[in-house]
Amino acid sequence: MHALHPVRSLVAAALVLLAAAPARAELRISDLDVFLNDHVVTVHTVLLDAIPDGLQEGVRSGIPAHVRLTLELWQYRRLLPDSLLTSKVVERTLVYNVVTKEYRVTSLKGEARAVYATKTLRDAQRVLSDLRGVKMTPATALDPAAVIYVRVHAEAALNGENTFVARMNGTAAETSRQSDYRTIQRVQ
């Protein structure tokens, strides 16, 4: 009977930790669109809840929030594993200056954008979460009859720390989404 007592206390401790997990909104990918613009495969996407409630308190105290989107262009191959054609990483950060009471969204990787400054968190979230016109590959590099799709993996975290413990604490979130299958050549 004494040997089962430590197991019961571990189970009870795990249940307490799960019950104490903060309620939070889910990071979601919306409006994932794949286009053939100017003979280039282009991706547009929007993150919903890019700064979840668990991150907002940290951001308001001056801790930077990082958002990383990994976009992958895949080719579907029947009866074989799908093939990764190319991938792009876009990384942005949101920093709140407690002295000037200003939010700044800065592009760290994957795009060349000017720093965006605003006084409202809502406006900063809009700029942070909207990803438009990411050029993946020229259409000439693809087989016109190939079936392609895009996978997007999004991560949001305080100080860029996206670990299991950070996700359990509500200071990090991640999600993935896949687009519909497409072909470059018009199907008749």
N, C-alpha and C positions, 0 to 999 in steps of 0.2 A: 504494500500500500504506500510505503514511503517513497518508492521509486517512481510512482506515477505523479506524485505531488509537484516535482519540478516541471514536468511536462505540462500539467494543468496551468501552472503559473505562467509559463511561456506562452501558451495559447491565449490565456486571459490578457497578457501584456500585448500580444499581437492584435487582439480584438480591440483593445483600448486605443492603440495607435491608429488602426483603421477607422474607428469611430471618430477620432479627433482630427482626421484629415480635413483640411478646409474645403468648403464648398467653393467651386470656381467654375468659370465659364470655359468651354473647350475652345482651343485654337482650331479654326477651321479654314479650309481653302475653298474659296468661292470663285465663280466665273473663270474657270480654267478654259482658256480658248487657245487653239492652235491655228495659225493662219499661214498662208503663202503670200507674203507681201514683198513686192519688188524682187521676186525670184529668191527669197530667203524665207526659211521656216522661222516664224516669229511666235513667241508665247506671251500671252497676257494672263495675269492672275491677280486675285485680291485675297488677302488674309482677313478673316473676321476674328475679332478679339485678339489682335496682334499683341496687345498689352493686357493680358488677363488680370483680373482683380488682384491676384496674389502678387503681381509685379508692380502694380500702380503705387502702392505705399513705398516700396523701395525706390522707384523712379522719383517720386516726389521728395525723397530725402537725399537725392543726388547720386544714387547708384545707377550707372548706365544699364540700359536694356539693349540686348543684341537680338537681331532677327536674322536668321540665315535661311535662305531658300536654295535648295539644290534642285536644278532642273535637268532632267535626263531625257534625251531623245532615243527611243528604242525602235528597233525594227522587229516586227512579228515574223516568226519563221515557223511554219507548220511542221509539226513532228520533231522540231529541234528547239533547243533553248533560245529565247529571244536574244537579240544582239544589241548591246549598247553602242550607239553610234557616236554620241557626244554628250558632254555634260557641262553645265555652267553653274557656278556658285555666285549668288548675289548676297552680300552681307551688308547690313545697315545697323546703325546704333542710334539710340535715343538717349539724350542726356538732358537733365533738368538742372539749370543753374539756380540755386536757391537764393542767390543774392539779387540777380536781375529778374528772377521769376520768368525765365524764358526756356522753352524747349528747343533743342537743336537736333535735327535729323541729319546724320552724316552717312555717306556711302563709304564703306570700308573696302569692299572687294566686288569686282564683277561689273561695275558700271561707273561712269564718270558723271557725277551730278554735283551741283553746287550745294553747299550746306543750306538747309532750310531751317529758318528760325521762326517761332511763333509763340504767342503767350498762352494758347489753349492746348490742353492735352488732346482733345478731340481732333483738332487740326493736325497735330503732330502724328497721331495714330493713322489718320487718313494718308498722309505722305509716306509713313513708314510701311504701311501695308499694301499699297498699290504698286504693282509691278507691271509696267507696260513696255512693249516693244523689245523684248529680249531676243536678239537674233541668235538662233541656234546653229544653223548651217545653211550654206547655199543649196538651193534646190538641185543644182546641177551635180552636186556630190552624192545625190540619192538616186536609187533606181526608181524610175517613174512608176513602175508597177508594184513597188514595195508597199507593204502596209506598215505604217508608223504610228507611234503614240508617244505621249509625253507623260512622265512621272514627275511629280513635284513633292519634295520632302521639305517641310517647314519646321523650324525650331525657333523658339523665343525663350530667352533666359536673362536673368539679372547677371551682370558681369560676364556674360558668355558662358556661364557654368551650367551646362545641360547634363546633369547626372541623374541617376535613378533617385537618389535622395532629394535632389533639388525638385524633381518632378513630383515626388511624394509630398514635399513641403508646399507646393504650389508656386514656387519661384521659377519654374521652367515648364515648358509645354512643347509637344511636338505632334505632328500629324503628317499624313501623306494622302495624295490623291493621284488618280490616273485619268488621262483624257480618253476620249473616244478614239477608236481606230480610224486612221485616215490614209488616203492615197494621194499622191501628187497628181496623177493623171485623173481626169474627170471620168467617172464611171457612167456609162450610158445604158 
